[in-house]
Amino acid sequence: MNYKCFECGTAECIQHHHVVPRSAGGTKTIPLCSICHGKVHGIKRDKQINVSELTKEGIRKAKERGTWRHRPPMRRQEIEARSLIQRKRGNRTAKKYGPLFEDLLKEEGSYRKAAARLNKEEVAAPWGKVGSWLPAQIHRILKRYRELLEDK
């Protein structure tokens, strides 16, 4: 589409400005050239600016107002705790589905056919969706199941 700047009418370097900020649920945009877009955001320049600069400037202003909310960096203990939880969840899934997949793979002969059969029989996946099995998921779960058997 050929957009023109809502303010000055130029067709160069068009960016989409959210009338209502996305953070406030806004979805409607208007086309603005980068110079006019910068003016809307309070950046006084006569040259073109890019979206990255606009974002950084917006974050700086939000910090000044005290409205910037970011996720603080996770500490090492938090990362390790999450990793342990995910590992345990994956092991439970492997123990639950591993024997079923071993038999299914012997019957069907390929991961693709096994996934198709699980979807056809509407076997619920660990993430709750019925009919969403992919061959790679079956492969990964079986791999983990076999590793767990070796560790015993």
Secondary structure, DSSP 4 states (H G I P E B T S, - for coil): -----TTT---SSEEEEESS-GGGT---EEEEEHHHHHHHTT---SS---HHHHHHHHHHHHHHHT----PPPPPHHHHHHHHHHHHHHHHHHHHHHHHHHHHHHHHHSSHHHHHHHHHHTTPBPTTS-BT---HHHHHHHHHHHHHHHHH-
